[in-house]
Amino acid sequence: MSAMIYDVAVVGCGPVGAMAANLLGQADLSVLVLEQERAPHPLPRAVHIDHEMMRIFQGAGLAERLLPLMRETQGHLHIGADGGVIRYMGTAGHAKRFGWANDYFFYQPELETELRDALARFPKVELRLGARLEDLTQDAEVATLTLGDGTTARARYVIACDGARSAVRKSLGVKLDDLDFEEPWLVIDAEVDGPIVFPAFAGVPQGADLQQLSVMLCDPRRPATIVPGRGNHRRWEFMLLPGEDDTAMMEPASVEALIAPWVAGSSYRLVRAATYRFHGLVAERWQVGRVFLAGDAAHQTPPFFGQGMCHGLRDVSNLAWKLALVLDQRAEPPLLDTYQPERDPHVRGVIGAAVGAGRYICQLDPALAAQRDAQLREVMAAAKPGATAADLIPRYQAGVVRPEAGERFIHPRVQGKDSAPRLLDDLTGGGFVLLSLEAAPLDDLSPAQTAAWKALGARAFSLAGDLVDTDGAITAWLVAKSARAVLLRPDAYVYGLVDATTDLPTLIDHLAADIRLRAAEDILCTA
């Protein structure tokens, strides 16, 4: 057995596991990544991320590296049984409140390769390919991982990112809560040398480009989706109808017949055709001792809003900063107990929305489909313009968050004293960040509160001197909340707000308690 004890072992190096390792490596933790396959999976699976994922990549120093792999698009369009629009969640013509475009499509093998290659930046991150986990045990101090070659490794914590069939989850005896949604679909990926041929749908919003939208056909004859992948990659998803055989539907003749109307006049190359059961499942426990489940190991969502991989990246973004505080002995281990209380309701909220959409999308009764179309058009007519699928993401309501806070903070461009406008996180550097309308907002802190602030590595920025709110977005956000200052967590979610900066000392006391911050003298002694 190796004498070394890693800070964290990550089991599985798909996009979620690789991102976990990048975030932990950036925090200067020692990380062992175990992946049983020697190369990324060669076929596309996940295809979509949203602005929050690009913000996570940005914080990890990966945005410029990954952006060339992305295709920026305009959102999601649902077409009813009569060929008219019944729901639009798109961004055409609207400002980017979160800095990045709301929707990006990518090719997963390329993304996985880049995320793995990026680990070479960190000398304390070790990637072992072809390493199969055989056994996992833990005690009060460490987890011990036994590999297929008979070797063992030890780590203080483990993040299981080993997919929907997670061997770690099964070994821990964690059951899945079935949210009662299972529908069979055929997924087809192809490289197409021309545009997709769309019918003349009625009611397409002005400025919306069908070639740049994920188009969901809520057609009772056969529900389907057409997705704009990166480059010339396109994806179709077709619901299997009652009585249809999976194997027969994956035959080349069946596949080509389904996509033929959409590629008329263009040559194409089929990449794959596979059938899936779209599920809504959530693990009953996300943490067992020193082991955490993340990504598909913890939850599986129907793909109707493209949030499957996004959930997993939020998981590891949530865990990484908490693990860093605990392993650096600045926070007590109970901080980690906030992982499931934060993430589980978050995931269930989005899966619930996806399952709800799946139920109306998969409606095969023409009369009920017509009723659905009428109801959704009424909702769409009353909706605020610019609504997107990302608006389905709820705020955190438990854990490291104060009441009435917990939402994702906007990500506008701001300007420092001697710099050009930049995205907010680039200027602040991330971490715990206070944004205040007042100058010198921390003047009223006690010595103990100042020590806690420094122990967290937090920084304060005043809109009255430290930075220029270039387009007024932060000021408008604070005014709308009747707040004078906002305190952000390292994952860019709002920890809390105050309506007067004299209330900041109390907010920082709450933060120290919620973080389970160790006493300042203990932190200094450990350092």
DAQUI-V815973 format. One record per pair of residues at least 24 apart in sequence whose C-alpha atoms are under 8 Angstrom apart, sorted by the first residue. I is the first residue (numbers start at 1). J is the second residue. D is the distance in whole Angstrom. If there is no record, write none. Layout:
i=I j=J d=D
i=I j=J d=D
This chain:
i=1 j=151 d=7
i=1 j=152 d=6
i=1 j=153 d=7
i=2 j=152 d=7
i=2 j=153 d=6
i=2 j=154 d=8
i=4 j=153 d=8
i=4 j=154 d=7
i=5 j=142 d=8
i=5 j=153 d=7
i=5 j=154 d=5
i=5 j=155 d=5
i=5 j=156 d=7
i=6 j=30 d=5
i=6 j=31 d=6
i=6 j=32 d=7
i=6 j=154 d=6
i=6 j=155 d=4
i=6 j=156 d=6
i=7 j=31 d=6
i=7 j=155 d=5
i=7 j=156 d=5
i=7 j=157 d=6
i=7 j=327 d=7
i=8 j=32 d=6
i=8 j=155 d=5
i=8 j=156 d=6
i=8 j=157 d=5
i=8 j=158 d=5
i=8 j=159 d=7
i=9 j=33 d=6
i=9 j=34 d=7
i=9 j=154 d=8
i=9 j=155 d=6
i=9 j=156 d=8
i=9 j=157 d=6
i=9 j=158 d=5
i=9 j=159 d=6
i=10 j=34 d=6
i=10 j=158 d=6
i=10 j=159 d=5
i=10 j=160 d=6
i=10 j=161 d=7
i=11 j=35 d=6
i=11 j=133 d=8
i=11 j=158 d=7
i=11 j=159 d=6
i=11 j=160 d=5
i=11 j=161 d=6
i=11 j=162 d=6
i=12 j=36 d=7
i=12 j=160 d=7
i=12 j=161 d=5
i=12 j=162 d=5
i=12 j=163 d=8
i=13 j=116 d=8
i=13 j=161 d=7
i=13 j=162 d=8
i=14 j=40 d=7
i=14 j=112 d=6
i=14 j=161 d=8
i=14 j=162 d=8
i=15 j=111 d=7
i=15 j=112 d=5
i=15 j=115 d=7
i=15 j=309 d=8
i=16 j=161 d=6
i=16 j=294 d=8
i=16 j=295 d=6
i=16 j=309 d=7
i=16 j=312 d=6
i=16 j=313 d=6
i=16 j=316 d=7
i=17 j=159 d=8
i=17 j=160 d=8
i=17 j=161 d=5
i=17 j=162 d=8
i=18 j=112 d=7
i=18 j=115 d=6
i=18 j=116 d=6
i=18 j=119 d=8
i=19 j=115 d=7
i=19 j=313 d=7
i=19 j=316 d=7
i=20 j=313 d=8
i=20 j=316 d=5
i=20 j=317 d=7
i=20 j=320 d=7
i=21 j=119 d=7
i=21 j=125 d=7
i=22 j=60 d=7
i=22 j=115 d=8
i=22 j=118 d=7
i=22 j=119 d=6
i=23 j=60 d=6
i=23 j=317 d=7
i=23 j=320 d=6
i=24 j=320 d=6
i=24 j=324 d=7
i=25 j=119 d=8
i=25 j=122 d=6
i=25 j=124 d=7
i=25 j=125 d=6
i=26 j=60 d=7
i=26 j=122 d=7
i=27 j=321 d=8
i=27 j=324 d=6
i=28 j=122 d=8
i=28 j=124 d=7
i=29 j=124 d=7
i=29 j=125 d=8
i=29 j=324 d=7
i=30 j=124 d=5
i=30 j=125 d=6
i=31 j=124 d=6
i=31 j=125 d=5
i=31 j=126 d=6
i=32 j=125 d=6
i=32 j=126 d=5
i=32 j=127 d=6
i=32 j=128 d=8
i=33 j=125 d=7
i=33 j=126 d=6
i=33 j=127 d=5
i=33 j=128 d=6
i=34 j=127 d=6
i=34 j=128 d=5
i=34 j=129 d=6
i=34 j=130 d=8
i=34 j=131 d=6
i=34 j=132 d=7
i=34 j=133 d=8
i=35 j=127 d=8
i=35 j=128 d=6
i=35 j=129 d=5
i=35 j=130 d=6
i=35 j=131 d=5
i=35 j=132 d=7
i=36 j=129 d=6
i=36 j=130 d=4
i=36 j=131 d=4
i=36 j=132 d=5
i=36 j=133 d=8
i=37 j=129 d=6
i=37 j=130 d=5
i=37 j=131 d=7
i=38 j=129 d=5
i=38 j=130 d=5
i=39 j=129 d=8
i=40 j=109 d=6
i=40 j=112 d=6
i=40 j=113 d=6
i=41 j=109 d=6
i=42 j=109 d=6
i=43 j=108 d=7
i=43 j=109 d=7
i=43 j=271 d=8
i=43 j=272 d=7
i=44 j=107 d=6
i=44 j=108 d=5
i=44 j=109 d=6
i=44 j=189 d=8
i=45 j=108 d=6
i=46 j=107 d=8
i=46 j=108 d=6
i=46 j=308 d=7
i=46 j=309 d=6
i=47 j=105 d=5
i=47 j=106 d=5
i=47 j=107 d=6
i=47 j=108 d=6
i=47 j=229 d=7
i=47 j=306 d=8
i=48 j=103 d=7
i=48 j=104 d=6
i=48 j=105 d=5
i=48 j=106 d=6
i=48 j=306 d=6
i=48 j=307 d=7
i=48 j=309 d=8
i=49 j=103 d=6
i=49 j=104 d=5
i=49 j=105 d=6
i=49 j=306 d=7
i=49 j=307 d=7
i=49 j=309 d=7
i=49 j=310 d=6
i=50 j=101 d=7
i=50 j=102 d=5
i=50 j=103 d=5
i=50 j=104 d=6
i=50 j=310 d=7
i=50 j=390 d=7
i=51 j=98 d=7
i=51 j=99 d=7
i=51 j=100 d=5
i=51 j=101 d=6
i=51 j=102 d=5
i=51 j=103 d=6
i=51 j=104 d=8
i=52 j=98 d=8
i=52 j=100 d=8
i=53 j=310 d=7
i=53 j=313 d=7
i=53 j=314 d=8
i=54 j=100 d=7
i=55 j=100 d=7
i=56 j=317 d=7
i=56 j=491 d=8
i=59 j=425 d=7
i=59 j=426 d=8
i=59 j=429 d=8
i=59 j=430 d=7
i=62 j=118 d=8
i=65 j=114 d=8
i=66 j=111 d=7
i=66 j=114 d=7
i=69 j=106 d=6
i=69 j=107 d=7
i=69 j=110 d=7
i=69 j=111 d=7
i=69 j=230 d=7
i=70 j=104 d=6
i=70 j=105 d=6
i=70 j=106 d=5
i=70 j=230 d=6
i=71 j=104 d=5
i=71 j=105 d=5
i=71 j=106 d=6
i=71 j=229 d=7
i=71 j=230 d=5
i=71 j=231 d=7
i=72 j=101 d=7
i=72 j=103 d=6
i=72 j=104 d=5
i=72 j=105 d=7
i=72 j=212 d=8
i=73 j=101 d=8
i=73 j=102 d=8
i=73 j=103 d=5
i=73 j=104 d=6
i=73 j=105 d=7
i=73 j=212 d=5
i=73 j=213 d=6
i=73 j=228 d=8
i=74 j=102 d=7
i=74 j=103 d=6
i=74 j=208 d=7
i=74 j=209 d=8
i=74 j=212 d=6
i=74 j=213 d=5
i=75 j=102 d=7
i=75 j=103 d=6
i=75 j=212 d=8
i=75 j=213 d=5
i=75 j=214 d=6
i=75 j=388 d=7
i=75 j=389 d=7
i=76 j=213 d=6
i=76 j=214 d=5
i=76 j=215 d=6
i=76 j=216 d=7
i=76 j=305 d=8
i=76 j=388 d=8
i=76 j=389 d=7
i=77 j=213 d=7
i=77 j=214 d=6
i=77 j=215 d=5
i=77 j=216 d=6
i=78 j=215 d=6
i=78 j=216 d=5
i=78 j=217 d=6
i=78 j=218 d=7
i=79 j=201 d=8
i=79 j=215 d=7
i=79 j=216 d=6
i=79 j=217 d=5
i=79 j=218 d=6
i=79 j=219 d=8
i=80 j=217 d=7
i=80 j=218 d=5
i=80 j=219 d=6
i=80 j=369 d=8
i=80 j=370 d=8
i=80 j=373 d=6
i=81 j=217 d=8
i=81 j=218 d=6
i=81 j=219 d=5
i=81 j=220 d=7
i=81 j=366 d=8
i=81 j=369 d=6
i=81 j=370 d=7
i=81 j=373 d=7
i=82 j=370 d=8
i=83 j=201 d=5
i=83 j=202 d=6
i=84 j=201 d=5
i=84 j=202 d=4
i=84 j=203 d=6
i=84 j=204 d=8
i=85 j=201 d=7
i=85 j=202 d=6
i=85 j=203 d=5
i=85 j=204 d=6
i=85 j=377 d=8
i=86 j=373 d=6
i=86 j=374 d=8
i=86 j=376 d=6
i=86 j=377 d=5
i=86 j=380 d=7
i=87 j=376 d=7
i=87 j=377 d=7
i=87 j=380 d=6
i=88 j=380 d=7
i=88 j=387 d=8
i=88 j=388 d=8
i=89 j=386 d=7
i=89 j=387 d=5
i=89 j=388 d=4
i=89 j=389 d=6
i=90 j=208 d=8
i=90 j=386 d=6
i=90 j=387 d=6
i=90 j=388 d=5
i=90 j=389 d=8
i=91 j=386 d=6
i=91 j=387 d=8
i=91 j=388 d=7
i=92 j=207 d=6
i=92 j=208 d=6
i=92 j=386 d=8
i=93 j=207 d=7
i=94 j=386 d=6
i=96 j=412 d=8
i=97 j=410 d=6
i=97 j=411 d=6
i=97 j=412 d=6
i=98 j=409 d=8
i=98 j=410 d=5
i=98 j=411 d=4
i=98 j=412 d=6
i=99 j=410 d=8
i=99 j=411 d=5
i=99 j=412 d=5
i=99 j=413 d=7
i=99 j=423 d=7
i=102 j=388 d=8
i=102 j=390 d=7
i=105 j=228 d=7
i=105 j=229 d=5
i=105 j=230 d=6
i=106 j=229 d=6
i=106 j=230 d=5
i=107 j=229 d=7
i=107 j=230 d=6
i=107 j=233 d=8
i=136 j=168 d=8
i=136 j=171 d=8
i=138 j=289 d=8
i=138 j=290 d=7
i=142 j=290 d=7
i=143 j=290 d=7
i=143 j=291 d=8
i=156 j=290 d=7
i=157 j=290 d=5
i=157 j=291 d=6
i=157 j=292 d=8
i=158 j=290 d=6
i=158 j=291 d=5
i=158 j=292 d=6
i=159 j=291 d=6
i=159 j=292 d=5
i=159 j=293 d=6
i=159 j=294 d=7
i=160 j=291 d=7
i=160 j=292 d=6
i=160 j=293 d=5
i=160 j=294 d=6
i=160 j=297 d=7
i=161 j=293 d=7
i=161 j=294 d=5
i=161 j=295 d=6
i=161 j=296 d=7
i=161 j=297 d=6
i=162 j=296 d=8
i=162 j=297 d=6
i=163 j=295 d=7
i=163 j=296 d=5
i=163 j=297 d=5
i=164 j=296 d=5
i=164 j=297 d=5
i=164 j=298 d=8
i=164 j=299 d=8
i=164 j=300 d=7
i=165 j=297 d=7
i=166 j=296 d=8
i=166 j=297 d=5
i=169 j=293 d=7
i=169 j=297 d=7
i=172 j=288 d=7
i=174 j=283 d=7
i=174 j=284 d=6
i=174 j=285 d=6
i=175 j=283 d=6
i=175 j=284 d=6
i=175 j=285 d=8
i=176 j=281 d=6
i=176 j=282 d=5
i=176 j=283 d=4
i=176 j=284 d=6
i=177 j=281 d=6
i=177 j=282 d=5
i=177 j=283 d=6
i=177 j=284 d=6
i=178 j=280 d=6
i=178 j=281 d=5
i=178 j=282 d=7
i=179 j=279 d=8
i=179 j=280 d=5
i=179 j=281 d=6
i=179 j=282 d=8
i=180 j=279 d=8
i=180 j=280 d=7
i=181 j=278 d=7
i=181 j=279 d=6
i=181 j=280 d=6
i=181 j=355 d=7
i=182 j=277 d=6
i=182 j=278 d=5
i=182 j=279 d=5
i=182 j=280 d=7
i=183 j=239 d=8
i=183 j=277 d=5
i=183 j=278 d=5
i=183 j=279 d=7
i=184 j=239 d=6
i=184 j=240 d=6
i=184 j=275 d=7
i=184 j=276 d=6
i=184 j=277 d=4
i=184 j=278 d=6
i=185 j=237 d=6
i=185 j=238 d=5
i=185 j=239 d=4
i=185 j=240 d=5
i=185 j=275 d=6
i=185 j=276 d=5
i=185 j=277 d=6
i=185 j=278 d=7
i=186 j=237 d=6
i=186 j=238 d=5
i=186 j=239 d=6
i=186 j=240 d=7
i=186 j=246 d=8
i=186 j=249 d=7
i=186 j=250 d=7
i=186 j=273 d=7
i=186 j=274 d=6
i=186 j=275 d=4
i=186 j=276 d=6
i=187 j=235 d=7
i=187 j=236 d=6
i=187 j=237 d=4
i=187 j=238 d=7
i=187 j=272 d=8
i=187 j=273 d=6
i=187 j=274 d=5
i=187 j=275 d=6
i=187 j=276 d=7
i=188 j=235 d=6
i=188 j=236 d=5
i=188 j=237 d=6
i=188 j=255 d=8
i=188 j=270 d=8
i=188 j=271 d=8
i=188 j=272 d=6
i=188 j=273 d=4
i=188 j=274 d=7
i=189 j=233 d=7
i=189 j=234 d=6
i=189 j=235 d=5
i=189 j=236 d=7
i=189 j=270 d=6
i=189 j=271 d=5
i=189 j=272 d=5
i=189 j=273 d=7
i=190 j=233 d=6
i=190 j=234 d=5
i=190 j=235 d=6
i=190 j=268 d=7
i=190 j=269 d=5
i=190 j=270 d=4
i=190 j=271 d=5
i=190 j=272 d=7
i=191 j=232 d=5
i=191 j=233 d=5
i=191 j=234 d=6
i=191 j=268 d=5
i=191 j=269 d=5
i=191 j=270 d=7
i=191 j=271 d=7
i=192 j=232 d=5
i=192 j=233 d=6
i=192 j=234 d=7
i=192 j=263 d=7
i=192 j=266 d=7
i=192 j=267 d=6
i=192 j=268 d=4
i=192 j=269 d=7
i=193 j=232 d=6
i=193 j=266 d=6
i=193 j=267 d=6
i=193 j=268 d=6
i=194 j=232 d=8
i=194 j=263 d=8
i=194 j=265 d=8
i=194 j=266 d=5
i=194 j=267 d=7
i=195 j=263 d=7
i=195 j=266 d=8
i=196 j=262 d=5
i=196 j=263 d=6
i=197 j=261 d=7
i=197 j=262 d=5
i=197 j=263 d=6
i=197 j=264 d=7
i=198 j=262 d=7
i=216 j=361 d=8
i=217 j=361 d=8
i=218 j=360 d=8
i=218 j=361 d=5
i=218 j=362 d=7
i=218 j=363 d=8
i=219 j=361 d=8
i=219 j=363 d=8
i=219 j=364 d=8
i=219 j=369 d=8
i=220 j=362 d=7
i=220 j=363 d=6
i=220 j=364 d=4
i=220 j=365 d=6
i=220 j=366 d=6
i=220 j=369 d=7
i=221 j=364 d=7
i=222 j=364 d=8
i=223 j=361 d=7
i=223 j=362 d=6
i=223 j=363 d=8
i=239 j=362 d=8
i=246 j=275 d=6
i=250 j=274 d=6
i=250 j=275 d=7
i=278 j=302 d=5
i=278 j=303 d=7
i=280 j=351 d=6
i=280 j=355 d=7
i=282 j=344 d=8
i=282 j=348 d=8
i=285 j=340 d=8
i=286 j=339 d=8
i=286 j=340 d=6
i=287 j=337 d=8
i=287 j=340 d=7
i=299 j=347 d=8
i=301 j=351 d=5
i=301 j=354 d=7
i=301 j=355 d=8
i=302 j=351 d=7
i=302 j=354 d=6
i=302 j=355 d=7
i=302 j=358 d=7
i=303 j=354 d=7
i=304 j=354 d=6
i=304 j=357 d=7
i=304 j=358 d=7
i=305 j=354 d=6
i=305 j=389 d=6
i=307 j=350 d=8
i=311 j=347 d=7
i=315 j=343 d=7
i=317 j=491 d=6
i=318 j=491 d=7
i=321 j=490 d=7
i=321 j=491 d=8
i=329 j=518 d=8
i=329 j=523 d=7
i=329 j=526 d=7
i=330 j=455 d=7
i=330 j=456 d=8
i=330 j=517 d=6
i=330 j=518 d=6
i=330 j=523 d=6
i=331 j=515 d=6
i=331 j=516 d=5
i=331 j=517 d=4
i=331 j=518 d=5
i=332 j=515 d=8
i=332 j=516 d=5
i=332 j=517 d=6
i=332 j=518 d=6
i=333 j=516 d=8
i=334 j=516 d=7
i=335 j=514 d=8
i=335 j=515 d=6
i=335 j=516 d=6
i=338 j=398 d=8
i=338 j=399 d=5
i=338 j=400 d=7
i=339 j=399 d=8
i=341 j=398 d=6
i=341 j=399 d=6
i=342 j=396 d=6
i=342 j=397 d=7
i=342 j=398 d=6
i=342 j=399 d=6
i=343 j=396 d=8
i=345 j=396 d=8
i=346 j=393 d=7
i=346 j=394 d=6
i=346 j=395 d=7
i=346 j=396 d=7
i=349 j=392 d=8
i=349 j=393 d=7
i=349 j=394 d=7
i=350 j=392 d=6
i=350 j=393 d=6
i=350 j=394 d=8
i=353 j=392 d=7
i=399 j=514 d=7
i=400 j=495 d=7
i=400 j=511 d=8
i=400 j=514 d=5
i=400 j=515 d=7
i=401 j=494 d=7
i=401 j=495 d=5
i=401 j=496 d=6
i=401 j=514 d=8
i=402 j=495 d=6
i=402 j=496 d=5
i=403 j=496 d=8
i=404 j=496 d=8
i=405 j=494 d=6
i=405 j=495 d=6
i=405 j=496 d=5
i=405 j=497 d=7
i=406 j=493 d=6
i=406 j=494 d=5
i=406 j=495 d=6
i=406 j=496 d=7
i=407 j=493 d=6
i=407 j=494 d=6
i=408 j=492 d=6
i=408 j=493 d=4
i=408 j=494 d=6
i=409 j=488 d=8
i=409 j=492 d=6
i=409 j=493 d=6
i=409 j=494 d=6
i=410 j=474 d=8
i=412 j=471 d=8
i=412 j=473 d=7
i=412 j=474 d=8
i=413 j=469 d=7
i=413 j=470 d=6
i=413 j=471 d=8
i=414 j=467 d=7
i=414 j=468 d=6
i=414 j=469 d=5
i=414 j=470 d=5
i=414 j=471 d=8
i=415 j=467 d=5
i=415 j=468 d=5
i=415 j=469 d=7
i=415 j=470 d=6
i=416 j=466 d=6
i=416 j=467 d=5
i=416 j=468 d=6
i=417 j=465 d=8
i=417 j=466 d=6
i=417 j=467 d=6
i=417 j=468 d=8
i=421 j=470 d=7
i=428 j=459 d=8
i=428 j=461 d=8
i=430 j=490 d=6
i=430 j=492 d=8
i=431 j=457 d=7
i=431 j=458 d=6
i=431 j=488 d=8
i=431 j=489 d=6
i=431 j=490 d=4
i=431 j=491 d=7
i=432 j=456 d=7
i=432 j=457 d=7
i=432 j=458 d=5
i=432 j=459 d=7
i=432 j=487 d=7
i=432 j=488 d=6
i=432 j=489 d=5
i=432 j=490 d=5
i=433 j=458 d=6
i=433 j=459 d=5
i=433 j=460 d=6
i=433 j=461 d=8
i=433 j=487 d=6
i=433 j=488 d=5
i=433 j=489 d=7
i=433 j=490 d=8
i=434 j=458 d=8
i=434 j=459 d=6
i=434 j=460 d=4
i=434 j=461 d=6
i=434 j=485 d=7
i=434 j=486 d=6
i=434 j=487 d=4
i=434 j=488 d=6
i=435 j=460 d=6
i=435 j=461 d=5
i=435 j=462 d=6
i=435 j=463 d=7
i=435 j=485 d=6
i=435 j=486 d=5
i=435 j=487 d=7
i=436 j=460 d=8
i=436 j=461 d=6
i=436 j=462 d=5
i=436 j=463 d=6
i=436 j=464 d=8
i=436 j=484 d=6
i=436 j=485 d=4
i=436 j=486 d=7
i=436 j=501 d=8
i=437 j=462 d=6
i=437 j=463 d=5
i=437 j=464 d=6
i=437 j=475 d=7
i=437 j=484 d=5
i=437 j=485 d=6
i=438 j=462 d=6
i=438 j=463 d=7
i=438 j=464 d=6
i=438 j=484 d=7
i=438 j=485 d=8
i=438 j=501 d=7
i=439 j=463 d=7
i=439 j=464 d=5
i=439 j=465 d=7
i=441 j=501 d=6
i=441 j=504 d=8
i=442 j=501 d=8
i=442 j=504 d=7
i=442 j=505 d=8
i=444 j=502 d=7
i=444 j=504 d=8
i=444 j=505 d=7
i=445 j=504 d=8
i=445 j=505 d=5
i=446 j=505 d=8
i=448 j=520 d=7
i=449 j=505 d=7
i=449 j=508 d=7
i=449 j=509 d=7
i=451 j=520 d=6
i=452 j=508 d=8
i=452 j=512 d=7
i=452 j=517 d=8
i=452 j=519 d=8
i=452 j=520 d=6
i=453 j=508 d=7
i=455 j=520 d=7
i=455 j=523 d=7
